[in-house]
């Protein structure tokens, strides 16, 4: 295996750009940890192709402030289906149900409000990429 095609992941979730963030994180992780030549499109000349579908991405309250009744923290949940196939379409690695979570705090002070869900998705994307690449490398 010398060349890996990683076309943009597909999303079945309404969460804006989640598939792009996950794709970018996986490409960075493959570039950082391997000697594979990464192609960003589905090409026939690649040795293997990694495809993924974001099945679900959401955010839900995790804890509430007892004084205000407002959410104090939230949890981002992402479920991704992944398959690595060779040129002939043979599945070399797959996981139909990667589940990742990341917690973030919600600001109590509206004047200094900072949206924390984007950094949480970034952290989750990096964690997903590290885990996926490690799992694939361990399989080979």
N, CA, C and O atoms as CSV, one atom per row, in Angstrom:
chain,resi,resn,atom,element,x,y,z
A,1,UNK,N,N,0.842,-1.175,0.000
A,1,UNK,CA,C,0.000,0.000,0.000
A,1,UNK,C,C,0.894,1.249,0.000
A,1,UNK,O,O,1.637,1.497,0.950
A,2,UNK,N,N,0.805,2.018,-1.077
A,2,UNK,CA,C,1.603,3.244,-1.166
A,2,UNK,C,C,0.743,4.486,-1.356
A,2,UNK,O,O,1.112,5.582,-0.937
A,3,UNK,N,N,-0.411,4.298,-1.996
A,3,UNK,CA,C,-1.283,5.434,-2.295
A,3,UNK,C,C,-2.666,5.175,-1.718
A,3,UNK,O,O,-3.246,4.107,-1.914
A,4,UNK,N,N,-3.185,6.168,-1.004
A,4,UNK,CA,C,-4.521,6.043,-0.425
A,4,UNK,C,C,-5.379,7.220,-0.898
A,4,UNK,O,O,-4.993,8.381,-0.765
A,5,UNK,N,N,-6.523,6.901,-1.440
A,5,UNK,CA,C,-7.477,7.928,-1.855
A,5,UNK,C,C,-8.438,8.180,-0.696
A,5,UNK,O,O,-9.004,7.246,-0.126
A,6,UNK,N,N,-8.611,9.448,-0.361
A,6,UNK,CA,C,-9.551,9.820,0.688
A,6,UNK,C,C,-10.472,10.887,0.121
A,6,UNK,O,O,-10.236,12.081,0.305
A,7,UNK,N,N,-11.528,10.454,-0.572
A,7,UNK,CA,C,-12.490,11.437,-1.077
A,7,UNK,C,C,-13.236,12.060,0.104
A,7,UNK,O,O,-13.296,11.470,1.183
A,8,UNK,N,N,-13.791,13.227,-0.096
A,8,UNK,CA,C,-14.539,13.889,0.963
A,8,UNK,C,C,-15.592,12.972,1.546
A,8,UNK,O,O,-16.320,12.297,0.817
A,9,UNK,N,N,-15.668,12.953,2.864
A,9,UNK,CA,C,-16.658,12.114,3.531
A,9,UNK,C,C,-18.057,12.632,3.199
A,9,UNK,O,O,-18.241,13.797,2.848
A,10,UNK,N,N,-19.012,11.757,3.318
A,10,UNK,CA,C,-20.414,12.073,3.063
A,10,UNK,C,C,-21.099,12.275,4.413
A,10,UNK,O,O,-20.729,11.642,5.402
A,11,UNK,N,N,-22.090,13.151,4.452
A,11,UNK,CA,C,-22.816,13.369,5.698
A,11,UNK,C,C,-24.308,13.171,5.513
A,11,UNK,O,O,-24.913,13.686,4.572
A,12,UNK,N,N,-24.882,12.418,6.423
A,12,UNK,CA,C,-26.342,12.280,6.504
A,12,UNK,C,C,-26.881,13.129,7.644
A,12,UNK,O,O,-28.055,13.041,8.006
A,13,UNK,N,N,-26.007,13.946,8.199
A,13,UNK,CA,C,-26.363,14.796,9.325
A,13,UNK,C,C,-26.553,16.233,8.854
A,13,UNK,O,O,-25.867,16.674,7.932
A,14,UNK,N,N,-27.463,16.962,9.469
A,14,UNK,CA,C,-27.626,18.372,9.103
A,14,UNK,C,C,-26.546,19.281,9.700
A,14,UNK,O,O,-26.543,20.484,9.439
A,15,UNK,N,N,-25.639,18.724,10.492
A,15,UNK,CA,C,-24.591,19.531,11.115
A,15,UNK,C,C,-23.665,20.096,10.037
A,15,UNK,O,O,-23.089,19.356,9.240
A,16,UNK,N,N,-23.539,21.403,10.033
A,16,UNK,CA,C,-22.790,22.125,9.005
A,16,UNK,C,C,-21.318,21.734,9.003
A,16,UNK,O,O,-20.645,21.830,10.030
A,17,UNK,N,N,-20.818,21.293,7.854
A,17,UNK,CA,C,-19.410,21.012,7.575
A,17,UNK,C,C,-18.768,19.916,8.425
A,17,UNK,O,O,-17.543,19.800,8.416
A,18,UNK,N,N,-19.515,19.127,9.140
A,18,UNK,CA,C,-18.912,18.083,9.979
A,18,UNK,C,C,-18.097,17.108,9.142
A,18,UNK,O,O,-17.025,16.674,9.562
A,19,UNK,N,N,-18.601,16.762,7.960
A,19,UNK,CA,C,-17.890,15.815,7.097
A,19,UNK,C,C,-16.579,16.396,6.606
A,19,UNK,O,O,-15.603,15.661,6.453
A,20,UNK,N,N,-16.530,17.701,6.354
A,20,UNK,CA,C,-15.296,18.349,5.918
A,20,UNK,C,C,-14.260,18.364,7.031
A,20,UNK,O,O,-13.080,18.116,6.784
A,21,UNK,N,N,-14.691,18.655,8.256
A,21,UNK,CA,C,-13.767,18.675,9.381
A,21,UNK,C,C,-13.183,17.287,9.637
A,21,UNK,O,O,-11.989,17.153,9.905
A,22,UNK,N,N,-14.016,16.268,9.554
A,22,UNK,CA,C,-13.521,14.904,9.767
A,22,UNK,C,C,-12.585,14.472,8.644
A,22,UNK,O,O,-11.551,13.857,8.906
A,23,UNK,N,N,-12.931,14.785,7.401
A,23,UNK,CA,C,-12.062,14.443,6.262
A,23,UNK,C,C,-10.706,15.116,6.420
A,23,UNK,O,O,-9.669,14.465,6.283
A,24,UNK,N,N,-10.707,16.412,6.707
A,24,UNK,CA,C,-9.452,17.164,6.860
A,24,UNK,C,C,-8.584,16.584,7.972
A,24,UNK,O,O,-7.369,16.464,7.814
A,25,UNK,N,N,-9.197,16.228,9.088
A,25,UNK,CA,C,-8.436,15.669,10.210
A,25,UNK,C,C,-7.815,14.324,9.841
A,25,UNK,O,O,-6.672,14.051,10.208
A,26,UNK,N,N,-8.552,13.484,9.123
A,26,UNK,CA,C,-8.024,12.171,8.722
A,26,UNK,C,C,-6.882,12.334,7.722
A,26,UNK,O,O,-5.875,11.632,7.817
A,27,UNK,N,N,-7.026,13.243,6.772
A,27,UNK,CA,C,-5.952,13.496,5.799
A,27,UNK,C,C,-4.699,13.983,6.520
A,27,UNK,O,O,-3.601,13.502,6.242
A,28,UNK,N,N,-4.854,14.931,7.442
A,28,UNK,CA,C,-3.692,15.425,8.211
A,28,UNK,C,C,-3.030,14.298,8.984
A,28,UNK,O,O,-1.804,14.205,9.024
A,29,UNK,N,N,-3.834,13.444,9.597
A,29,UNK,CA,C,-3.278,12.348,10.403
A,29,UNK,C,C,-2.526,11.344,9.530
A,29,UNK,O,O,-1.447,10.891,9.913
A,30,UNK,N,N,-3.067,10.989,8.372
A,30,UNK,CA,C,-2.348,10.094,7.461
A,30,UNK,C,C,-1.049,10.731,6.987
A,30,UNK,O,O,-0.024,10.053,6.910
A,31,UNK,N,N,-1.073,12.010,6.672
A,31,UNK,CA,C,0.148,12.702,6.232
A,31,UNK,C,C,1.191,12.765,7.341
A,31,UNK,O,O,2.387,12.649,7.073
A,32,UNK,N,N,0.753,12.947,8.579
A,32,UNK,CA,C,1.679,13.070,9.708
A,32,UNK,C,C,2.254,11.725,10.153
A,32,UNK,O,O,3.413,11.660,10.564
A,33,UNK,N,N,1.470,10.662,10.078
A,33,UNK,CA,C,1.884,9.384,10.654
A,33,UNK,C,C,2.336,8.330,9.664
A,33,UNK,O,O,2.879,7.302,10.069
A,34,UNK,N,N,2.127,8.558,8.378
A,34,UNK,CA,C,2.471,7.517,7.413
A,34,UNK,C,C,3.265,8.094,6.252
A,34,UNK,O,O,3.397,9.309,6.108
A,35,UNK,N,N,3.784,7.205,5.438
A,35,UNK,CA,C,4.483,7.590,4.216
A,35,UNK,C,C,3.581,7.451,2.997
A,35,UNK,O,O,4.037,7.619,1.866
A,36,UNK,N,N,2.302,7.144,3.216
A,36,UNK,CA,C,1.372,6.976,2.106
A,36,UNK,C,C,1.193,8.287,1.355
A,36,UNK,O,O,1.195,9.369,1.942
A,37,UNK,N,N,1.041,8.164,0.059
A,37,UNK,CA,C,0.693,9.319,-0.764
A,37,UNK,C,C,-0.828,9.443,-0.709
A,37,UNK,O,O,-1.548,8.534,-1.122
A,38,UNK,N,N,-1.310,10.570,-0.198
A,38,UNK,CA,C,-2.746,10.776,-0.026
A,38,UNK,C,C,-3.302,11.529,-1.225
A,38,UNK,O,O,-2.812,12.596,-1.596
A,39,UNK,N,N,-4.335,10.949,-1.819
A,39,UNK,CA,C,-5.056,11.576,-2.932
A,39,UNK,C,C,-6.423,11.975,-2.390
A,39,UNK,O,O,-7.079,11.185,-1.711
A,40,UNK,N,N,-6.845,13.183,-2.684
A,40,UNK,CA,C,-8.090,13.681,-2.105
A,40,UNK,C,C,-9.325,13.408,-2.947
A,40,UNK,O,O,-10.388,13.976,-2.695
A,41,UNK,N,N,-9.194,12.556,-3.929
A,41,UNK,CA,C,-10.331,12.189,-4.762
A,41,UNK,C,C,-10.372,10.682,-4.894
A,41,UNK,O,O,-9.381,9.996,-4.647
A,42,UNK,N,N,-11.524,10.176,-5.285
A,42,UNK,CA,C,-11.695,8.746,-5.517
A,42,UNK,C,C,-11.093,8.420,-6.879
A,42,UNK,O,O,-11.727,8.637,-7.911
A,43,UNK,N,N,-9.861,7.897,-6.880
A,43,UNK,CA,C,-9.170,7.612,-8.141
A,43,UNK,C,C,-8.888,6.130,-8.273
A,43,UNK,O,O,-8.585,5.451,-7.293
A,44,UNK,N,N,-8.991,5.641,-9.486
A,44,UNK,CA,C,-8.768,4.221,-9.764
A,44,UNK,C,C,-7.311,3.820,-9.587
A,44,UNK,O,O,-7.024,2.647,-9.348
A,45,UNK,N,N,-6.377,4.774,-9.700
A,45,UNK,CA,C,-4.965,4.415,-9.591
A,45,UNK,C,C,-4.462,4.367,-8.144
A,45,UNK,O,O,-3.290,4.065,-7.920
A,46,UNK,N,N,-5.309,4.654,-7.169
A,46,UNK,CA,C,-4.912,4.537,-5.766
A,46,UNK,C,C,-4.910,3.065,-5.366
A,46,UNK,O,O,-5.732,2.283,-5.843
A,47,UNK,N,N,-3.980,2.693,-4.486
A,47,UNK,CA,C,-3.917,1.320,-4.005
A,47,UNK,C,C,-5.150,0.967,-3.171
A,47,UNK,O,O,-5.704,-0.126,-3.290
A,48,UNK,N,N,-5.571,1.915,-2.322
A,48,UNK,CA,C,-6.754,1.728,-1.472
A,48,UNK,C,C,-7.553,3.024,-1.431
A,48,UNK,O,O,-7.036,4.104,-1.716
A,49,UNK,N,N,-8.818,2.891,-1.070
A,49,UNK,CA,C,-9.690,4.056,-0.936
A,49,UNK,C,C,-10.389,3.992,0.409
A,49,UNK,O,O,-10.946,2.962,0.787
A,50,UNK,N,N,-10.353,5.108,1.126
A,50,UNK,CA,C,-11.015,5.224,2.416
A,50,UNK,C,C,-12.266,6.075,2.241
A,50,UNK,O,O,-12.181,7.247,1.873
A,51,UNK,N,N,-13.409,5.489,2.501
A,51,UNK,CA,C,-14.680,6.216,2.403
A,51,UNK,C,C,-15.355,6.199,3.760
A,51,UNK,O,O,-15.274,5.221,4.504
A,52,UNK,N,N,-16.025,7.304,4.068
A,52,UNK,CA,C,-16.723,7.396,5.346
A,52,UNK,C,C,-18.018,8.173,5.175
A,52,UNK,O,O,-18.133,9.057,4.327
A,53,UNK,N,N,-18.978,7.819,5.999
A,53,UNK,CA,C,-20.264,8.509,6.031
A,53,UNK,C,C,-20.566,8.891,7.471
A,53,UNK,O,O,-20.542,8.048,8.368
A,54,UNK,N,N,-20.850,10.167,7.682
A,54,UNK,CA,C,-21.273,10.631,8.994
A,54,UNK,C,C,-22.755,10.279,9.104
A,54,UNK,O,O,-23.597,10.855,8.415
A,55,UNK,N,N,-23.052,9.339,9.968
A,55,UNK,CA,C,-24.426,8.876,10.120
A,55,UNK,C,C,-25.252,9.791,11.022
A,55,UNK,O,O,-26.454,9.966,10.820
A,56,UNK,N,N,-24.580,10.374,12.026
A,56,UNK,CA,C,-25.275,11.216,12.967
A,56,UNK,C,C,-24.292,12.170,13.621
A,56,UNK,O,O,-23.169,11.783,13.946
A,57,UNK,N,N,-24.702,13.396,13.812
A,57,UNK,CA,C,-23.924,14.373,14.569
A,57,UNK,C,C,-24.917,15.294,15.256
A,57,UNK,O,O,-25.781,15.891,14.614
A,58,UNK,N,N,-24.780,15.398,16.572
A,58,UNK,CA,C,-25.674,16.290,17.300
A,58,UNK,C,C,-25.012,16.784,18.569
A,58,UNK,O,O,-23.940,16.322,18.960
A,59,UNK,N,N,-25.664,17.712,19.185
A,59,UNK,CA,C,-25.213,18.265,20.444
A,59,UNK,C,C,-26.394,18.254,21.398
A,59,UNK,O,O,-27.509,18.616,21.023
A,60,UNK,N,N,-26.146,17.837,22.630
A,60,UNK,CA,C,-27.228,17.779,23.608
A,60,UNK,C,C,-26.749,18.275,24.965
A,60,UNK,O,O,-25.574,18.124,25.299
A,61,UNK,N,N,-27.644,18.865,25.749
A,61,UNK,CA,C,-27.257,19.340,27.085
A,61,UNK,C,C,-26.767,18.181,27.939
A,61,UNK,O,O,-27.295,17.071,27.877
A,62,UNK,N,N,-25.750,18.465,28.732
A,62,UNK,CA,C,-25.174,17.435,29.584
A,62,UNK,C,C,-25.433,17.730,31.054
A,62,UNK,O,O,-25.757,16.831,31.831
A,63,UNK,N,N,-25.286,19.006,31.430
A,63,UNK,CA,C,-25.511,19.415,32.818
A,63,UNK,C,C,-26.219,20.766,32.817
A,63,UNK,O,O,-26.080,21.564,31.891
A,64,UNK,N,N,-26.979,20.994,33.878
A,64,UNK,CA,C,-27.740,22.229,33.996
A,64,UNK,C,C,-27.283,23.024,35.209
A,64,UNK,O,O,-26.857,22.453,36.212
A,65,UNK,N,N,-27.375,24.336,35.111
A,65,UNK,CA,C,-27.091,25.237,36.224
A,65,UNK,C,C,-28.305,25.189,37.156
A,65,UNK,O,O,-29.426,25.461,36.726
A,66,UNK,N,N,-28.092,24.851,38.409
A,66,UNK,CA,C,-29.207,24.695,39.341
A,66,UNK,C,C,-29.888,26.021,39.668
A,66,UNK,O,O,-31.057,26.029,40.055
A,67,UNK,N,N,-29.188,27.135,39.521
A,67,UNK,CA,C,-29.784,28.444,39.829
A,67,UNK,C,C,-30.628,28.986,38.677
A,67,UNK,O,O,-31.702,29.545,38.899
A,68,UNK,N,N,-30.146,28.820,37.460
A,68,UNK,CA,C,-30.858,29.402,36.308
A,68,UNK,C,C,-31.683,28.389,35.539
A,68,UNK,O,O,-32.604,28.761,34.811
A,69,UNK,N,N,-31.366,27.125,35.691
A,69,UNK,CA,C,-32.047,26.093,34.924
A,69,UNK,C,C,-31.552,25.984,33.485
A,69,UNK,O,O,-32.065,25.178,32.708
A,70,UNK,N,N,-30.564,26.788,33.135
A,70,UNK,CA,C,-29.998,26.753,31.788
A,70,UNK,C,C,-28.918,25.686,31.703
A,70,UNK,O,O,-28.311,25.307,32.704
A,71,UNK,N,N,-28.694,25.214,30.492
A,71,UNK,CA,C,-27.635,24.223,30.277
A,71,UNK,C,C,-26.282,24.835,30.611
A,71,UNK,O,O,-25.994,25.968,30.226
A,72,UNK,N,N,-25.458,24.086,31.323
A,72,UNK,CA,C,-24.121,24.552,31.699
A,72,UNK,C,C,-23.041,23.897,30.838
A,72,UNK,O,O,-21.972,24.468,30.627
A,73,UNK,N,N,-23.328,22.713,30.353
A,73,UNK,CA,C,-22.389,22.038,29.467
A,73,UNK,C,C,-23.180,21.189,28.480
A,73,UNK,O,O,-24.345,20.859,28.704
A,74,UNK,N,N,-22.515,20.849,27.386
A,74,UNK,CA,C,-23.167,20.062,26.342
A,74,UNK,C,C,-22.204,18.990,25.847
A,74,UNK,O,O,-21.001,19.038,26.102
A,75,UNK,N,N,-22.760,18.038,25.144
A,75,UNK,CA,C,-21.986,16.926,24.609
A,75,UNK,C,C,-22.233,16.827,23.113
A,75,UNK,O,O,-23.376,16.751,22.662
A,76,UNK,N,N,-21.142,16.828,22.345
A,76,UNK,CA,C,-21.224,16.616,20.902
A,76,UNK,C,C,-21.075,15.122,20.664
A,76,UNK,O,O,-20.148,14.495,21.179
A,77,UNK,N,N,-21.982,14.553,19.886
A,77,UNK,CA,C,-21.962,13.125,19.554
A,77,UNK,C,C,-21.863,12.974,18.042
A,77,UNK,O,O,-22.578,13.639,17.293
A,78,UNK,N,N,-20.966,12.091,17.600
A,78,UNK,CA,C,-20.806,11.827,16.168
A,78,UNK,C,C,-20.692,10.319,15.963
A,78,UNK,O,O,-19.967,9.632,16.684
A,79,UNK,N,N,-21.419,9.821,14.969
A,79,UNK,CA,C,-21.340,8.411,14.587
A,79,UNK,C,C,-20.927,8.364,13.114
A,79,UNK,O,O,-21.556,8.992,12.263
A,80,UNK,N,N,-19.855,7.607,12.825
A,80,UNK,CA,C,-19.296,7.552,11.474
A,80,UNK,C,C,-19.133,6.095,11.041
A,80,UNK,O,O,-18.722,5.236,11.821
A,81,UNK,N,N,-19.465,5.848,9.788
A,81,UNK,CA,C,-19.282,4.537,9.157
A,81,UNK,C,C,-18.069,4.651,8.225
A,81,UNK,O,O,-17.989,5.580,7.422
A,82,UNK,N,N,-17.131,3.711,8.333
A,82,UNK,CA,C,-15.877,3.783,7.584
A,82,UNK,C,C,-15.597,2.464,6.876
A,82,UNK,O,O,-15.852,1.389,7.417
A,83,UNK,N,N,-15.061,2.563,5.638
A,83,UNK,CA,C,-14.629,1.365,4.909
A,83,UNK,C,C,-13.379,1.689,4.101
A,83,UNK,O,O,-13.320,2.707,3.411
A,84,UNK,N,N,-12.391,0.822,4.191
A,84,UNK,CA,C,-11.169,0.910,3.403
A,84,UNK,C,C,-11.204,-0.247,2.416
A,84,UNK,O,O,-11.281,-1.408,2.819
A,85,UNK,N,N,-11.149,0.066,1.125
A,85,UNK,CA,C,-11.233,-0.973,0.094
A,85,UNK,C,C,-10.028,-0.900,-0.836
A,85,UNK,O,O,-9.416,0.155,-1.003
A,86,UNK,N,N,-9.701,-2.045,-1.440
A,86,UNK,CA,C,-8.625,-2.053,-2.427
A,86,UNK,C,C,-9.195,-1.705,-3.806
A,86,UNK,O,O,-10.380,-1.397,-3.938
A,87,UNK,N,N,-8.347,-1.757,-4.818
A,87,UNK,CA,C,-8.762,-1.400,-6.185
A,87,UNK,C,C,-9.899,-2.257,-6.716
A,87,UNK,O,O,-10.707,-1.800,-7.525
A,88,UNK,N,N,-9.958,-3.490,-6.262
A,88,UNK,CA,C,-10.980,-4.415,-6.748
A,88,UNK,C,C,-12.274,-4.323,-5.942
A,88,UNK,O,O,-13.242,-5.024,-6.235
A,89,UNK,N,N,-12.287,-3.463,-4.931
A,89,UNK,CA,C,-13.481,-3.301,-4.112
A,89,UNK,C,C,-13.526,-4.199,-2.891
A,89,UNK,O,O,-14.513,-4.191,-2.155
A,90,UNK,N,N,-12.470,-4.975,-2.663
A,90,UNK,CA,C,-12.417,-5.851,-1.497
A,90,UNK,C,C,-12.254,-4.998,-0.235
A,90,UNK,O,O,-11.400,-4.113,-0.182
A,91,UNK,N,N,-13.068,-5.268,0.765
A,91,UNK,CA,C,-12.996,-4.512,2.018
A,91,UNK,C,C,-11.804,-5.003,2.828
A,91,UNK,O,O,-11.712,-6.180,3.176
A,92,UNK,N,N,-10.889,-4.074,3.122
A,92,UNK,CA,C,-9.703,-4.392,3.902
A,92,UNK,C,C,-9.884,-4.042,5.375
A,92,UNK,O,O,-9.306,-4.678,6.257
A,93,UNK,N,N,-10.685,-3.032,5.620
A,93,UNK,CA,C,-10.967,-2.579,6.987
A,93,UNK,C,C,-12.320,-1.898,6.972
A,93,UNK,O,O,-12.644,-1.166,6.037
A,94,UNK,N,N,-13.106,-2.138,8.003
A,94,UNK,CA,C,-14.362,-1.404,8.108
A,94,UNK,C,C,-14.800,-1.313,9.558
A,94,UNK,O,O,-14.494,-2.177,10.381
A,95,UNK,N,N,-15.509,-0.265,9.840
A,95,UNK,CA,C,-16.169,-0.091,11.122
A,95,UNK,C,C,-17.470,0.638,10.823
A,95,UNK,O,O,-17.448,1.815,10.465
A,96,UNK,N,N,-18.582,-0.029,10.961
A,96,UNK,CA,C,-19.856,0.590,10.611
A,96,UNK,C,C,-20.393,1.541,11.674
A,96,UNK,O,O,-21.444,2.153,11.486
A,97,UNK,N,N,-19.665,1.670,12.807
A,97,UNK,CA,C,-20.258,2.416,13.904
A,97,UNK,C,C,-19.211,3.044,14.830
A,97,UNK,O,O,-19.194,2.745,16.025
A,98,UNK,N,N,-18.338,3.911,14.297
A,98,UNK,CA,C,-17.438,4.668,15.163
A,98,UNK,C,C,-18.286,5.685,15.917
A,98,UNK,O,O,-19.039,6.435,15.295
A,99,UNK,N,N,-18.181,5.724,17.229
A,99,UNK,CA,C,-18.923,6.681,18.037
A,99,UNK,C,C,-17.920,7.522,18.821
A,99,UNK,O,O,-17.071,6.993,19.538
A,100,UNK,N,N,-18.034,8.843,18.670
A,100,UNK,CA,C,-17.142,9.765,19.371
A,100,UNK,C,C,-17.950,10.856,20.046
A,100,UNK,O,O,-18.988,11.283,19.540
A,101,UNK,N,N,-17.452,11.309,21.216
A,101,UNK,CA,C,-18.111,12.348,22.006
A,101,UNK,C,C,-17.071,13.378,22.438
A,101,UNK,O,O,-15.892,13.057,22.586
A,102,UNK,N,N,-17.512,14.598,22.635
A,102,UNK,CA,C,-16.676,15.617,23.256
A,102,UNK,C,C,-17.577,16.580,24.012
A,102,UNK,O,O,-18.620,17.004,23.515
A,103,UNK,N,N,-17.159,16.912,25.208
A,103,UNK,CA,C,-17.931,17.796,26.072
A,103,UNK,C,C,-17.411,19.223,25.962
A,103,UNK,O,O,-16.216,19.442,25.761
A,104,UNK,N,N,-18.306,20.183,26.094
A,104,UNK,CA,C,-17.889,21.584,26.153
A,104,UNK,C,C,-18.793,22.356,27.101
A,104,UNK,O,O,-19.953,22.003,27.314
A,105,UNK,N,N,-18.227,23.423,27.664
A,105,UNK,CA,C,-18.947,24.266,28.612
A,105,UNK,C,C,-19.687,25.362,27.860
A,105,UNK,O,O,-19.208,25.871,26.847
A,106,UNK,N,N,-20.849,25.711,28.365
A,106,UNK,CA,C,-21.617,26.820,27.805
A,106,UNK,C,C,-21.390,28.045,28.686
A,106,UNK,O,O,-21.395,27.947,29.913
A,107,UNK,N,N,-21.192,29.189,28.055
A,107,UNK,CA,C,-20.938,30.420,28.783
A,107,UNK,C,C,-22.177,30.844,29.570
A,107,UNK,O,O,-23.303,30.740,29.084
A,108,UNK,N,N,-21.951,31.318,30.780
A,108,UNK,CA,C,-23.058,31.828,31.600
A,108,UNK,C,C,-23.236,33.325,31.403
A,108,UNK,O,O,-24.316,33.874,31.626
A,109,UNK,N,N,-22.166,33.971,30.985
A,109,UNK,CA,C,-22.193,35.422,30.813
A,109,UNK,C,C,-22.394,35.741,29.331
A,109,UNK,O,O,-21.490,35.539,28.520
A,110,UNK,N,N,-23.575,36.238,28.986
A,110,UNK,CA,C,-23.890,36.500,27.586
A,110,UNK,C,C,-23.036,37.606,26.978
A,110,UNK,O,O,-22.830,37.616,25.765
A,111,UNK,N,N,-22.529,38.546,27.794
A,111,UNK,CA,C,-21.706,39.633,27.246
A,111,UNK,C,C,-20.345,39.132,26.780
A,111,UNK,O,O,-19.732,39.731,25.896
A,112,UNK,N,N,-19.872,38.049,27.363
A,112,UNK,CA,C,-18.577,37.480,26.951
A,112,UNK,C,C,-18.763,36.119,26.305
A,112,UNK,O,O,-17.875,35.268,26.348
A,113,UNK,N,N,-19.917,35.928,25.713
A,113,UNK,CA,C,-20.260,34.622,25.139
A,113,UNK,C,C,-19.278,34.208,24.058
A,113,UNK,O,O,-18.963,34.990,23.160
A,114,UNK,N,N,-18.800,32.985,24.146
A,114,UNK,CA,C,-17.914,32.401,23.148
A,114,UNK,C,C,-18.473,31.036,22.796
A,114,UNK,O,O,-18.653,30.188,23.670
A,115,UNK,N,N,-18.742,30.827,21.539
A,115,UNK,CA,C,-19.315,29.562,21.078
A,115,UNK,C,C,-18.266,28.464,21.179
A,115,UNK,O,O,-17.251,28.524,20.486
A,116,UNK,N,N,-18.485,27.475,22.017
A,116,UNK,CA,C,-17.512,26.408,22.263
A,116,UNK,C,C,-17.756,25.150,21.442
A,116,UNK,O,O,-16.940,24.230,21.487
A,117,UNK,N,N,-18.851,25.080,20.694
A,117,UNK,CA,C,-19.112,23.833,19.985
A,117,UNK,C,C,-18.131,23.599,18.846
A,117,UNK,O,O,-17.792,22.448,18.570
A,118,UNK,N,N,-17.662,24.644,18.173
A,118,UNK,CA,C,-16.676,24.452,17.089
A,118,UNK,C,C,-15.358,23.879,17.599
A,118,UNK,O,O,-14.853,22.921,17.012
A,119,UNK,N,N,-14.774,24.434,18.680
A,119,UNK,CA,C,-13.563,23.797,19.215
A,119,UNK,C,C,-13.802,22.358,19.666
A,119,UNK,O,O,-12.910,21.518,19.558
A,120,UNK,N,N,-14.989,22.075,20.167
A,120,UNK,CA,C,-15.297,20.697,20.586
A,120,UNK,C,C,-15.317,19.768,19.381
A,120,UNK,O,O,-14.813,18.647,19.454
A,121,UNK,N,N,-15.891,20.219,18.277
A,121,UNK,CA,C,-15.915,19.401,17.055
A,121,UNK,C,C,-14.500,19.234,16.512
A,121,UNK,O,O,-14.162,18.165,16.005
A,122,UNK,N,N,-13.669,20.269,16.607
A,122,UNK,CA,C,-12.263,20.151,16.188
A,122,UNK,C,C,-11.542,19.090,17.014
A,122,UNK,O,O,-10.835,18.247,16.462
A,123,UNK,N,N,-11.716,19.128,18.331
A,123,UNK,CA,C,-11.082,18.124,19.202
A,123,UNK,C,C,-11.589,16.728,18.863
A,123,UNK,O,O,-10.808,15.780,18.772
A,124,UNK,N,N,-12.892,16.607,18.678
A,124,UNK,CA,C,-13.491,15.326,18.332
A,124,UNK,C,C,-12.948,14.811,16.997
A,124,UNK,O,O,-12.671,13.620,16.858
A,125,UNK,N,N,-12.798,15.703,16.019
A,125,UNK,CA,C,-12.273,15.314,14.699
A,125,UNK,C,C,-10.852,14.785,14.806
A,125,UNK,O,O,-10.514,13.778,14.184
A,126,UNK,N,N,-10.021,15.455,15.589
A,126,UNK,CA,C,-8.634,14.989,15.775
A,126,UNK,C,C,-8.595,13.635,16.473
A,126,UNK,O,O,-7.805,12.765,16.108
A,127,UNK,N,N,-9.450,13.461,17.478
A,127,UNK,CA,C,-9.517,12.189,18.203
A,127,UNK,C,C,-9.979,11.068,17.275
A,127,UNK,O,O,-9.408,9.977,17.280
A,128,UNK,N,N,-11.006,11.336,16.483
A,128,UNK,CA,C,-11.490,10.364,15.501
A,128,UNK,C,C,-10.380,9.991,14.523
A,128,UNK,O,O,-10.162,8.810,14.254
A,129,UNK,N,N,-9.675,10.995,13.987
A,129,UNK,CA,C,-8.616,10.742,13.000
A,129,UNK,C,C,-7.494,9.902,13.602
A,129,UNK,O,O,-7.026,8.953,12.973
A,130,UNK,N,N,-7.058,10.242,14.817
A,130,UNK,CA,C,-5.989,9.459,15.472
A,130,UNK,C,C,-6.421,8.007,15.648
A,130,UNK,O,O,-5.654,7.086,15.366
A,131,UNK,N,N,-7.640,7.809,16.111
A,131,UNK,CA,C,-8.142,6.458,16.349
A,131,UNK,C,C,-8.281,5.678,15.045
A,131,UNK,O,O,-7.855,4.527,14.960
A,132,UNK,N,N,-8.874,6.299,14.035
A,132,UNK,CA,C,-9.069,5.618,12.750
A,132,UNK,C,C,-7.738,5.229,12.122
A,132,UNK,O,O,-7.567,4.084,11.704
A,133,UNK,N,N,-6.801,6.154,12.049
A,133,UNK,CA,C,-5.510,5.859,11.430
A,133,UNK,C,C,-4.778,4.781,12.227
A,133,UNK,O,O,-4.183,3.880,11.635
A,134,UNK,N,N,-4.810,4.856,13.540
A,134,UNK,CA,C,-4.167,3.819,14.365
A,134,UNK,C,C,-4.802,2.454,14.113
A,134,UNK,O,O,-4.094,1.453,13.994
A,135,UNK,N,N,-6.118,2.409,14.031
A,135,UNK,CA,C,-6.805,1.132,13.774
A,135,UNK,C,C,-6.428,0.558,12.413
A,135,UNK,O,O,-6.210,-0.647,12.283
A,136,UNK,N,N,-6.351,1.405,11.413
A,136,UNK,CA,C,-5.972,0.938,10.073
A,136,UNK,C,C,-4.525,0.467,10.053
A,136,UNK,O,O,-4.220,-0.576,9.474
A,137,UNK,N,N,-3.629,1.226,10.682
A,137,UNK,CA,C,-2.210,0.839,10.700
A,137,UNK,C,C,-1.986,-0.460,11.476
A,137,UNK,O,O,-1.140,-1.272,11.101
A,138,UNK,N,N,-2.738,-0.654,12.549
A,138,UNK,CA,C,-2.614,-1.901,13.322
A,138,UNK,C,C,-3.108,-3.096,12.534
A,138,UNK,O,O,-2.635,-4.216,12.732
A,139,UNK,N,N,-4.072,-2.862,11.629
A,139,UNK,CA,C,-4.588,-3.944,10.812
A,139,UNK,C,C,-3.572,-4.377,9.750
A,139,UNK,O,O,-3.678,-5.476,9.205
A,140,UNK,N,N,-2.591,-3.521,9.456
A,140,UNK,CA,C,-1.573,-3.854,8.450
A,140,UNK,C,C,-0.218,-3.754,9.048
A,140,UNK,O,O,0.778,-3.995,8.366
